[in-house]
């Protein structure tokens, strides 16, 4: 084996917590083997006398070792490995492990940041020198589990530099830049396998990355590994296998997803990785059950569209839904997040009456939060919360209330003035020291509202008729035309149905652990609404109102079940089960 060159020539990141700062999340052995096998399966190795391998965040070498093991039985070509990492201890361990397994492999490991390598190769003179003039800049095989480091950890200046260099938008994560950096060093006929967070697939901010990946790689296969808990870290992973762009395929990339469910299993497997070879509900040895779906990446929209698994049966069902759709939630009104005070301990309390008695501040208004979340109708939390809301609308314009007219509120707020004035961004924005940071529209609170919480396993949407203020842990919608509030009841019926769950899973499939879905604006605004003029829709509206009036009585379970069936019928389906 040739000597290992470990170059100590790049600065470390600012010291925070080691795992957060460097994004160190080492790859489980079973997953490393899976990625390695997929790379080799999709690579053209025939006739090659040498193969260069890159791992831009090599860590302890698990991924490279798995790839070398798979290559042993597939080729006799001379192998060379190049690896980068900012952790010198990990590099030492990787060197030891590779030396023990593949004594004849040429290996060069660099203590440094792979992105600096890419930036210098791209002519960025500010990047530190990490390679010699005869450096190989294109690699035949790339395997990587890039670090996960958010903007707030790497610093805004660094994040902005990476965003500008790689054309990224929104909240930049280091792994996104790594992916596009790998595209620059992958040989035109090379193959890459990458383990990443699946978050970019479905968020609005990931659109630029999705488009770039489609253009800069020839994507072959995608696995959304969902809530399989393959890593100790709280990350939902995905695996991408792609080729260089020398001879791009016209076929849509194969797409597989796996998420935990409670349904009865039809097959068994050792672990989530083994379960990927099956279709349908699979139980693994620890008793967890997963739904495995196979299809292709939907390529019908724009390059930056959400990555959706398309299948023949699912697409036929979605087409039927579209034919029965009158409008979308976003068409009947704007979905907003609730208010944000940036000083909740001052503005929001559940003990105003106890603390202040009859002298409590005049500007108190009831507050809706996720603590009172319920289906169709809010539940009663143990302690109701109220918010001191210092905003009003005058001549069509929102403004801060004059505290001179509300002496009790003024006295209370003055007692917390130091805390409120410490929110320097409020003052710098030209606002008064006692304002909420995001107050929303004071006139809108009195209107009937559809309110829903962000994260839940089962959809939880309810109608608010109390005129309360909605807190920032929930979203809300009022209809644009106040004389057509029946649309809210129709929307509530759709949103709380199992149909909505199926629609969500087909259209977005952004799930967290244990099947919890994220009901955020970019998804909910696309939920469909049937024509409210149809007799079936009118029946749905009346039943939704009846469930609200029943106020969580025992019979509401049966009422919801009957309503659920009608919602499915409204979108052209007589069954509740579709391939999800």
C-alpha positions as CSV (number, residue, x, y, z in Angstrom):
1,X,0.0,0.0,0.0
2,X,1.3,3.4,-0.8
3,X,1.8,5.9,2.1
4,X,-1.3,7.7,3.3
5,X,-1.0,11.5,2.9
6,X,-3.0,13.2,5.6
7,X,-2.7,16.9,4.9
8,X,-3.4,19.1,7.9
9,X,-3.9,22.3,5.9
10,X,-7.5,23.5,6.3
11,X,-9.1,25.3,9.1
12,X,-11.7,23.6,11.3
13,X,-15.2,25.0,11.7
14,X,-15.9,27.2,14.6
15,X,-16.0,25.1,17.8
16,X,-19.6,24.4,18.9
17,X,-20.8,20.9,19.6
18,X,-18.7,18.5,17.5
19,X,-21.6,16.6,16.0
20,X,-23.6,19.7,15.2
21,X,-20.6,21.7,13.9
22,X,-19.2,19.0,11.6
23,X,-22.5,17.3,10.9
24,X,-20.9,14.0,11.8
25,X,-23.5,11.2,11.5
26,X,-21.6,8.0,10.6
27,X,-23.3,5.5,8.3
28,X,-24.7,2.2,9.6
29,X,-23.0,-0.8,8.1
30,X,-26.2,-2.3,6.4
31,X,-26.9,1.0,4.7
32,X,-23.3,1.5,3.6
33,X,-23.4,-1.9,2.0
34,X,-26.7,-1.1,0.3
35,X,-25.4,2.1,-1.2
36,X,-22.2,0.5,-2.3
37,X,-24.1,-2.3,-4.1
38,X,-26.3,0.2,-5.9
39,X,-23.4,2.3,-7.1
40,X,-21.7,-0.8,-8.5
41,X,-24.9,-2.1,-10.0
42,X,-25.4,1.2,-11.9
43,X,-21.8,1.8,-12.9
44,X,-20.1,0.8,-16.1
45,X,-16.9,-1.0,-15.0
46,X,-16.3,-3.2,-18.0
47,X,-12.8,-2.8,-19.5
48,X,-11.6,-0.4,-16.9
49,X,-8.0,-0.8,-15.7
50,X,-8.2,1.8,-13.0
51,X,-11.0,3.3,-10.9
52,X,-10.8,6.4,-8.8
53,X,-13.1,6.7,-5.8
54,X,-14.0,9.8,-3.8
55,X,-15.7,10.2,-0.4
56,X,-15.9,13.9,0.3
57,X,-16.8,13.3,4.0
58,X,-15.1,10.0,4.7
59,X,-15.5,9.9,8.5
60,X,-14.4,6.6,9.8
61,X,-14.4,5.1,6.3
62,X,-17.6,2.9,6.5
63,X,-18.9,3.9,3.1
64,X,-15.5,3.5,1.2
65,X,-14.9,0.2,2.9
66,X,-18.3,-1.1,1.8
67,X,-17.6,0.0,-1.7
68,X,-14.2,-1.6,-1.8
69,X,-15.6,-4.9,-0.5
70,X,-18.3,-4.9,-3.3
71,X,-15.7,-4.0,-6.0
72,X,-13.5,-6.9,-5.0
73,X,-15.8,-9.4,-6.7
74,X,-16.6,-7.1,-9.7
75,X,-13.3,-5.8,-11.1
76,X,-9.6,-6.3,-11.1
77,X,-8.9,-2.7,-11.9
78,X,-6.4,-0.7,-9.8
79,X,-8.3,1.2,-7.1
80,X,-7.5,4.6,-5.7
81,X,-9.3,6.4,-2.9
82,X,-9.5,10.1,-2.1
83,X,-11.2,11.2,1.1
84,X,-11.8,14.5,3.0
85,X,-12.8,15.1,6.5
86,X,-12.3,17.9,9.1
87,X,-12.0,15.4,12.0
88,X,-8.4,14.1,12.2
89,X,-9.3,11.2,14.6
90,X,-11.9,10.0,12.1
91,X,-9.3,10.2,9.3
92,X,-6.8,8.1,11.4
93,X,-9.5,5.5,11.9
94,X,-10.4,5.4,8.2
95,X,-6.8,5.0,7.3
96,X,-6.4,2.1,9.7
97,X,-9.5,0.3,8.5
98,X,-8.7,0.7,4.8
99,X,-5.1,-0.4,5.3
100,X,-6.4,-3.6,7.1
101,X,-8.8,-4.5,4.3
102,X,-7.2,-3.3,1.1
103,X,-3.5,-3.2,1.3
104,X,-3.0,-2.6,-2.4
105,X,-5.3,0.4,-2.7
106,X,-3.8,3.8,-3.2
107,X,-5.3,6.1,-0.6
108,X,-5.0,9.9,0.0
109,X,-6.8,11.4,2.9
110,X,-7.0,15.1,3.5
111,X,-7.9,16.9,6.7
112,X,-9.9,19.7,5.3
113,X,-13.2,20.8,3.8
114,X,-14.2,19.2,0.5
115,X,-16.0,22.3,-0.6
116,X,-12.8,24.3,-0.4
117,X,-11.4,21.7,-2.8
118,X,-14.2,22.3,-5.2
119,X,-14.0,26.1,-4.8
120,X,-10.3,26.2,-5.7
121,X,-10.9,23.8,-8.6
122,X,-13.5,26.3,-9.8
123,X,-10.9,29.1,-9.7
124,X,-11.8,30.6,-6.3
125,X,-8.5,32.2,-5.2
126,X,-9.8,32.7,-1.7
127,X,-10.1,29.0,-1.0
128,X,-7.1,27.4,0.7
129,X,-4.9,25.2,-1.4
130,X,-5.8,21.5,-0.9
131,X,-4.3,19.8,-3.8
132,X,-1.3,19.9,-6.2
133,X,-1.3,21.0,-9.8
134,X,-1.6,17.4,-11.0
135,X,-4.6,16.6,-8.9
136,X,-7.3,14.3,-10.5
137,X,-10.4,16.5,-10.6
138,X,-12.8,13.8,-11.9
139,X,-13.7,10.6,-10.1
140,X,-15.2,7.4,-11.5
141,X,-17.1,6.5,-8.3
142,X,-18.3,8.9,-5.6
143,X,-19.9,7.7,-2.4
144,X,-20.9,10.1,0.4
145,X,-22.9,10.8,3.5
146,X,-22.4,14.6,3.5
147,X,-22.5,16.5,6.8
148,X,-25.7,18.1,7.9
149,X,-24.9,21.6,9.1
150,X,-27.6,24.4,9.1
151,X,-27.1,28.0,8.3
152,X,-27.1,29.1,12.0
153,X,-24.2,26.7,12.8
154,X,-22.0,27.4,9.8
155,X,-22.6,31.2,9.9
156,X,-24.5,33.4,7.5
157,X,-21.4,34.6,5.6
158,X,-20.4,31.0,4.8
159,X,-23.9,30.1,3.9
160,X,-24.3,33.0,1.6
161,X,-21.0,32.1,-0.1
162,X,-22.2,28.6,-0.8
163,X,-25.6,29.8,-1.9
164,X,-24.0,32.1,-4.4
165,X,-21.5,29.5,-5.7
166,X,-24.0,26.7,-6.1
167,X,-27.1,28.6,-7.0
168,X,-29.0,27.6,-3.8
169,X,-31.9,29.5,-2.2
170,X,-33.7,29.5,1.1
171,X,-32.1,28.1,4.3
172,X,-28.9,26.5,3.0
173,X,-27.7,23.3,4.6
174,X,-24.1,22.2,4.0
175,X,-25.1,18.8,2.5
176,X,-26.9,20.7,-0.3
177,X,-23.6,22.3,-1.4
178,X,-21.8,19.0,-1.0
179,X,-24.2,17.4,-3.5
180,X,-23.6,20.0,-6.1
181,X,-19.9,20.0,-5.4
182,X,-19.9,16.3,-6.1
183,X,-21.5,16.9,-9.4
184,X,-18.5,19.0,-10.4
185,X,-16.0,16.3,-9.7
186,X,-17.9,13.2,-10.9
187,X,-16.5,11.9,-14.2
188,X,-18.9,12.3,-17.1
189,X,-19.4,8.6,-17.2
190,X,-19.0,8.1,-13.4
191,X,-21.5,7.0,-10.8
192,X,-22.4,8.5,-7.4
193,X,-24.3,7.2,-4.4
194,X,-25.3,9.8,-1.8
195,X,-27.1,9.6,1.6
196,X,-28.9,12.8,2.4
197,X,-31.7,14.2,4.4
198,X,-35.0,13.7,2.6
199,X,-36.2,17.2,3.6
200,X,-35.1,18.9,0.3
201,X,-37.5,16.6,-1.7
202,X,-40.7,18.3,-0.5
203,X,-40.0,21.7,0.9
204,X,-40.4,24.9,-1.0
205,X,-36.9,26.0,-0.1
206,X,-35.5,22.8,-1.7
207,X,-36.8,23.7,-5.2
208,X,-33.4,25.1,-6.4
209,X,-31.6,22.0,-5.3
210,X,-34.1,19.7,-6.9
211,X,-33.8,21.5,-10.2
212,X,-30.0,21.5,-10.0
213,X,-29.8,17.8,-9.2
214,X,-31.9,17.0,-12.3
215,X,-29.6,19.1,-14.5
216,X,-26.2,18.3,-13.0
217,X,-26.7,14.5,-12.6
218,X,-28.3,11.8,-14.6
219,X,-30.5,10.5,-11.7
220,X,-31.0,6.8,-11.7
221,X,-32.6,5.7,-8.4
222,X,-34.1,7.5,-5.4
223,X,-35.0,5.9,-2.0
224,X,-36.9,7.9,0.5
225,X,-36.0,6.0,3.7
226,X,-38.5,8.0,5.8
227,X,-38.9,7.1,9.5
228,X,-36.8,3.9,9.4
229,X,-34.5,5.3,12.2
230,X,-31.4,4.0,10.5
231,X,-29.4,6.7,12.1
232,X,-29.2,7.6,15.8
233,X,-29.5,11.3,14.8
234,X,-33.0,12.7,14.2
235,X,-32.7,12.8,10.5
236,X,-35.0,11.2,7.9
237,X,-32.6,9.9,5.2
238,X,-32.8,9.4,1.5
239,X,-30.4,7.7,-0.9
240,X,-29.7,9.0,-4.4
241,X,-27.8,7.1,-7.1
242,X,-26.8,9.1,-10.2
243,X,-24.5,9.0,-13.2
244,X,-22.6,11.7,-14.9
245,X,-24.2,13.5,-17.7
246,X,-22.2,12.0,-20.6
247,X,-25.1,9.8,-21.9
248,X,-28.2,10.9,-20.0
249,X,-31.1,8.4,-19.8
250,X,-34.5,9.4,-21.0
251,X,-36.2,7.2,-18.4
252,X,-37.6,8.7,-15.2
253,X,-35.6,7.7,-12.1
254,X,-36.8,4.8,-10.1
255,X,-38.4,6.0,-6.8
256,X,-38.9,3.9,-3.7
257,X,-40.3,5.1,-0.4
258,X,-40.6,3.3,3.0
259,X,-42.6,4.6,6.0
260,X,-43.8,3.1,9.2
261,X,-47.4,2.0,9.4
262,X,-49.7,0.0,11.7
263,X,-51.4,-2.1,9.1
264,X,-51.2,-5.8,8.9
265,X,-48.0,-7.1,7.2
266,X,-47.9,-9.3,4.1
267,X,-44.2,-10.0,4.1
268,X,-41.2,-10.1,6.5
269,X,-37.7,-8.9,6.4
270,X,-34.7,-8.6,8.7
271,X,-34.5,-4.8,8.7
272,X,-35.6,-1.7,6.8
273,X,-32.9,-2.1,4.2
274,X,-33.9,-5.7,3.5
275,X,-37.6,-4.5,3.4
276,X,-36.8,-2.4,0.3
277,X,-36.8,-5.5,-1.8
278,X,-40.5,-6.0,-1.1
279,X,-43.7,-4.1,-2.0
280,X,-46.6,-3.4,0.3
281,X,-46.6,-3.8,4.1
282,X,-43.5,-5.5,5.5
283,X,-42.7,-6.4,9.1
284,X,-39.1,-6.4,10.3
285,X,-37.5,-8.4,13.1
286,X,-38.0,-5.8,15.8
287,X,-41.8,-5.8,15.2
288,X,-42.1,-2.5,13.3
289,X,-44.1,-2.5,10.1
290,X,-43.4,-0.4,7.0
291,X,-45.2,0.4,3.8
292,X,-42.8,0.0,0.8
293,X,-43.9,1.7,-2.4
294,X,-42.1,1.5,-5.8
295,X,-42.6,3.7,-8.8
296,X,-40.7,6.5,-10.6
297,X,-40.0,10.1,-10.0
298,X,-42.9,12.2,-11.3
299,X,-41.5,14.2,-14.2
300,X,-44.7,15.9,-15.4
301,X,-44.0,19.3,-13.8
302,X,-41.2,21.8,-13.5
303,X,-37.6,20.7,-12.5
304,X,-38.0,22.4,-9.2
305,X,-41.3,20.7,-8.3
306,X,-41.7,18.6,-5.2
307,X,-40.3,15.1,-5.7
308,X,-43.3,12.7,-5.8
309,X,-43.4,9.0,-6.3
310,X,-45.5,8.3,-9.4
311,X,-47.2,4.9,-10.0
312,X,-49.8,3.9,-12.6
313,X,-52.5,3.3,-10.0
314,X,-51.7,6.3,-8.0
315,X,-51.6,8.6,-11.0
316,X,-54.9,7.3,-12.2
317,X,-56.5,8.0,-8.8
318,X,-55.0,11.5,-8.8
319,X,-56.4,12.2,-12.2
320,X,-59.8,11.2,-11.0
321,X,-59.4,13.5,-8.0
322,X,-58.5,16.4,-10.3
323,X,-61.6,15.8,-12.5
324,X,-63.7,16.2,-9.4
325,X,-61.9,19.2,-8.0
326,X,-63.7,22.6,-8.1
327,X,-61.0,24.7,-6.4
328,X,-58.1,24.3,-4.0
329,X,-57.9,25.5,-0.4
330,X,-55.5,28.3,-1.5
331,X,-58.2,29.5,-3.9
332,X,-60.8,30.3,-1.3
333,X,-58.5,32.2,1.1
334,X,-55.0,32.8,2.1
335,X,-53.4,30.4,4.6
336,X,-51.5,32.2,7.3
337,X,-49.4,31.2,10.3
338,X,-50.6,32.5,13.7
339,X,-49.2,35.5,15.6
340,X,-45.6,35.5,16.8
341,X,-44.7,37.7,19.8
342,X,-41.1,36.9,20.3
343,X,-41.9,37.4,24.0
344,X,-44.5,34.9,24.8
345,X,-43.9,35.0,28.6
346,X,-45.0,38.7,28.5
347,X,-47.9,38.6,26.0
348,X,-49.4,35.1,26.6
349,X,-50.5,33.7,30.0
350,X,-53.1,31.3,31.4
351,X,-53.2,33.0,34.8
352,X,-54.2,36.6,34.0
353,X,-57.2,36.5,36.3
354,X,-55.3,34.9,39.2
355,X,-52.4,37.3,38.8
356,X,-54.3,40.5,38.2
357,X,-57.9,39.9,39.4
358,X,-60.2,42.6,38.2
359,X,-57.2,44.8,37.3
360,X,-56.1,42.5,34.4
361,X,-55.1,44.4,31.2
362,X,-57.9,45.6,28.9
363,X,-56.4,44.3,25.7
364,X,-56.7,40.6,26.5
365,X,-58.2,38.4,23.8
366,X,-58.8,34.6,23.8
367,X,-55.9,32.7,22.1
368,X,-56.2,29.5,20.1
369,X,-53.2,27.2,20.3
370,X,-52.4,23.6,19.6
371,X,-53.3,22.8,23.2
372,X,-56.9,23.1,22.2
373,X,-56.6,21.2,18.9
374,X,-59.6,19.1,17.9
375,X,-61.2,17.7,14.8
376,X,-64.0,20.0,13.5
377,X,-64.2,21.8,16.9
378,X,-61.5,22.8,19.4
379,X,-61.2,21.0,22.7
380,X,-61.1,22.8,26.0
381,X,-57.5,22.9,27.4
382,X,-57.1,22.7,31.1
383,X,-56.1,26.3,31.3
384,X,-57.3,28.7,28.6
385,X,-54.7,31.1,27.3
386,X,-55.2,34.8,26.6
387,X,-53.0,37.1,24.7
388,X,-52.4,40.8,25.2
389,X,-53.0,42.0,21.7
390,X,-51.9,45.6,21.1
391,X,-53.0,46.1,17.5
392,X,-56.0,47.5,15.6
393,X,-57.0,48.6,12.1
394,X,-57.6,52.3,11.5
395,X,-58.8,53.5,8.1
396,X,-57.8,50.2,6.6
397,X,-54.3,50.2,8.0
398,X,-52.9,48.1,10.8
399,X,-51.3,50.0,13.6
400,X,-50.3,49.7,17.3
401,X,-52.9,50.7,19.8
402,X,-52.3,53.9,21.7
403,X,-51.5,52.8,25.2
404,X,-52.8,56.0,26.7
405,X,-56.3,54.7,26.1
406,X,-55.6,51.5,28.0
407,X,-54.0,52.3,31.4
408,X,-54.0,48.8,32.8
409,X,-52.4,47.4,29.7
410,X,-49.9,50.2,29.7
411,X,-48.9,49.6,33.3
412,X,-48.4,45.9,32.7
413,X,-46.4,46.4,29.5
414,X,-44.2,49.1,31.1
415,X,-43.3,46.6,33.8
416,X,-41.8,44.4,31.1
417,X,-40.4,47.2,29.0
418,X,-36.8,46.1,29.3
419,X,-37.6,42.7,28.0
420,X,-39.7,44.0,25.1
421,X,-37.1,46.6,24.1
422,X,-34.4,43.9,24.0
423,X,-36.2,42.7,20.8
424,X,-34.0,45.1,18.9
425,X,-35.2,43.9,15.5
426,X,-38.7,45.2,16.4
427,X,-37.3,48.7,17.1
428,X,-35.0,48.6,14.0
429,X,-38.1,47.8,11.8
430,X,-39.7,51.1,12.9
431,X,-42.2,49.4,15.2
432,X,-43.2,50.4,18.7
433,X,-41.5,48.6,21.6
434,X,-44.7,46.9,22.8
435,X,-45.8,45.5,19.4
436,X,-46.0,41.8,18.4
437,X,-43.4,40.8,15.9
438,X,-46.0,39.1,13.6
439,X,-49.5,40.4,14.6
440,X,-51.3,39.4,11.4
441,X,-54.6,41.2,10.5
442,X,-56.5,42.4,13.6
443,X,-59.8,42.7,11.6
444,X,-59.6,39.0,10.5
445,X,-59.9,37.5,14.0
446,X,-63.6,38.1,14.2
447,X,-64.3,36.1,11.1
448,X,-65.0,32.3,11.1
449,X,-61.7,30.5,10.7
450,X,-60.4,27.1,9.7
451,X,-57.5,26.4,12.1
452,X,-55.1,23.5,12.0
453,X,-51.9,22.4,13.7
454,X,-48.7,21.8,11.9
455,X,-47.6,18.3,12.8
456,X,-50.0,15.4,13.5
457,X,-50.5,11.8,12.6
458,X,-54.1,12.3,11.9
459,X,-55.4,15.5,10.3
460,X,-56.6,18.0,12.9
461,X,-58.6,20.9,11.5
462,X,-61.3,22.8,13.3
463,X,-63.6,25.7,12.9
464,X,-63.2,28.7,15.2
465,X,-66.3,30.9,15.7
466,X,-65.1,32.6,18.8
467,X,-63.1,35.4,17.3
468,X,-60.0,34.3,19.0
469,X,-56.4,35.2,18.0
470,X,-54.5,32.2,16.5
471,X,-51.1,31.5,18.0
472,X,-48.0,30.9,15.9
473,X,-48.1,27.1,16.6
474,X,-51.1,26.8,14.3
475,X,-52.2,27.9,10.8
476,X,-55.5,29.5,9.9
477,X,-57.7,30.4,6.9
478,X,-60.7,32.6,6.3
479,X,-62.6,32.7,3.1
480,X,-62.0,35.7,0.9
481,X,-65.8,36.3,0.6
482,X,-67.4,36.5,4.1
483,X,-70.8,35.6,2.7
484,X,-69.6,32.1,1.7
485,X,-68.4,30.6,5.0
486,X,-70.0,27.2,4.0
487,X,-66.7,26.7,2.1
488,X,-64.9,26.5,5.5
489,X,-67.2,23.6,6.6
490,X,-66.6,21.9,3.3
491,X,-62.9,22.4,3.6
492,X,-62.9,21.1,7.2
493,X,-64.7,17.9,6.1
494,X,-62.2,17.3,3.3
495,X,-59.2,18.1,5.5
496,X,-60.2,15.8,8.3
497,X,-60.9,12.8,6.1
498,X,-58.9,9.7,5.3
499,X,-59.2,10.9,1.7
500,X,-57.0,13.9,2.7
501,X,-54.4,11.5,4.2
502,X,-54.3,9.6,0.9
503,X,-54.1,12.8,-1.2
504,X,-51.3,14.1,1.0
505,X,-49.3,10.8,0.7
506,X,-49.6,10.7,-3.0
507,X,-49.0,14.4,-3.6
508,X,-46.4,15.3,-1.0
509,X,-45.5,12.4,1.3
510,X,-43.5,14.6,3.7
511,X,-43.8,12.5,6.8
512,X,-41.9,12.6,10.1
513,X,-41.5,9.8,12.6
514,X,-44.4,7.5,13.4
515,X,-46.4,8.5,10.4
516,X,-46.8,12.1,11.5
517,X,-47.5,14.5,8.6
518,X,-46.6,18.2,8.2
519,X,-49.6,20.3,7.5
520,X,-48.0,23.5,6.3
521,X,-49.1,26.2,3.9
522,X,-47.4,24.8,0.8
523,X,-49.3,21.5,1.1
524,X,-52.7,22.5,2.6
525,X,-53.2,25.3,0.0
526,X,-53.2,22.5,-2.7
527,X,-55.9,20.3,-0.9
528,X,-58.9,19.9,-3.3
529,X,-62.5,21.1,-2.7
530,X,-65.5,19.6,-4.6
531,X,-68.1,21.8,-6.2
532,X,-70.1,23.3,-3.3
533,X,-73.2,23.6,-5.5
534,X,-73.5,19.8,-5.8
535,X,-76.1,18.0,-3.6
536,X,-73.4,15.7,-2.2
537,X,-71.3,18.7,-1.2
538,X,-74.3,20.4,0.5
539,X,-74.8,17.1,2.5
540,X,-71.1,17.1,3.5
541,X,-71.4,20.7,4.7
542,X,-74.5,20.0,6.9
543,X,-72.9,16.9,8.3
544,X,-69.7,18.8,9.2
545,X,-71.8,21.4,11.0
546,X,-73.6,18.6,12.9
547,X,-70.3,17.2,14.1
548,X,-69.3,20.6,15.3
549,X,-72.5,21.0,17.2
550,X,-72.1,17.5,18.7
551,X,-69.0,18.9,20.4
552,X,-67.0,15.6,20.7
553,X,-69.9,13.6,22.0
554,X,-69.4,9.8,21.7
555,X,-71.6,9.6,18.6
556,X,-69.2,11.9,16.6
557,X,-67.0,8.9,15.8
558,X,-69.8,7.3,13.7
559,X,-70.8,10.7,12.3
560,X,-67.2,11.3,11.1
561,X,-67.0,7.8,9.6
562,X,-70.2,8.4,7.5
563,X,-68.9,11.8,6.5
564,X,-65.6,10.3,5.5
565,X,-67.3,8.0,3.0
566,X,-69.1,11.0,1.4
567,X,-65.9,12.9,1.0
568,X,-64.4,9.9,-0.9
569,X,-67.5,9.8,-3.1
570,X,-67.2,13.6,-3.8
571,X,-63.9,13.0,-5.5
572,X,-65.0,10.1,-7.6
573,X,-64.1,7.1,-5.5
574,X,-66.3,4.6,-3.8
575,X,-63.5,3.1,-1.8
576,X,-61.2,4.4,1.0
577,X,-58.2,2.3,0.2
578,X,-55.8,3.3,-2.6
579,X,-52.2,2.2,-3.0
580,X,-50.5,4.6,-0.6
